[in-house]
Amino acid sequence: MNISFNDDIVKAVGVLRSGGIILYPTDTIWGIGCDATNPDAVRRIYQIKQRVDVKSMLILMENPNLLNSYVSEVPEIAWDLIEVADNPLTIIYPGAKNLATNLYAPDGSIGIRITTEPFTQQLIQRFRKPVVSTSANISGQRSPQNFAEISEEIKSSVDLIVTYRQDDASKSNPSGIIKLGVGGQIEIIRK
């Protein structure tokens, strides 16, 4: 059965609001996601991935104007990086706030990517909160480049699998990652 884009979003928002976990396509690779403000849902993703919770996960947002709601101070260079990025870019910001604290790195930072992909943009707009996005694999295993490469173990662990883009066989890659320091330091983590 072919479920429409809109139906997928409505169902995914319902699952996120109830504290559930979704498997969904992002602007990069398929992700496991939940409400980024719900520590119990975040803990469940760590369990699904069999990952220690000191290894932080990133969040997706659809609007850079909301960064100040989740980061204590947005370094000035971040605005330029967001504006000029041609490809998906995750920026690690110091001073995370107003999110599930088990998402924060040990130094209090948080990785945030502003998505421009239509599905994730609409999902986050309708949900009205950031959504966790972590690769749809067990920790230490290779990240799947499309839906067909996601293990049954992952698929059976989530509350909803989005149908949109399941038949897309193109290979996707993770985003670039840049870490910004309070004093304007820039560290390239992944190109």
Order of alpha helices (4+ residues) and beta strands (2+ residues): alpha-beta-beta-alpha-beta-alpha-alpha-beta-beta-alpha-beta-alpha-beta-beta-beta
